[in-house]
Amino acid sequence: MLGLVQKFKIERNAEPYPAHEGEYFVLFPGKDPHALAALRSYADSVKDENPGLSRDLTVWLDAL
């Protein structure tokens, strides 16, 4: 295994949301069961603050 490596260049394509400087981490839940578990955990964690995002993530992940 390679560990944490920089494999992707992230480019903003959605406006009007402001770009945030910092580090990003790309997950591939369609092939990686750990990514799937991480995103399910994120959907659960964000449900009170952003129920729409939580719902959309859950629907998307259930369809994979």
Secondary structure as the mmCIF struct_conf table of DSSP 4:
data_model
#
loop_
_struct_conf.conf_type_id
_struct_conf.id
_struct_conf.beg_label_comp_id
_struct_conf.beg_label_asym_id
_struct_conf.beg_label_seq_id
_struct_conf.end_label_comp_id
_struct_conf.end_label_asym_id
_struct_conf.end_label_seq_id
BEND BEND1 LEU A 4 LEU A 4
BEND BEND2 GLU A 15 TYR A 17
HELX_LH_PP_P HELX_LH_PP_P1 PRO A 18 ALA A 19
BEND BEND3 GLY A 22 GLY A 22
TURN_TY1_P TURN_TY1_P1 PRO A 29 LYS A 31
HELX_RH_AL_P HELX_RH_AL_P1 PRO A 33 VAL A 46
TURN_TY1_P TURN_TY1_P2 LYS A 47 GLU A 49
HELX_RH_AL_P HELX_RH_AL_P2 PRO A 51 ALA A 63
#
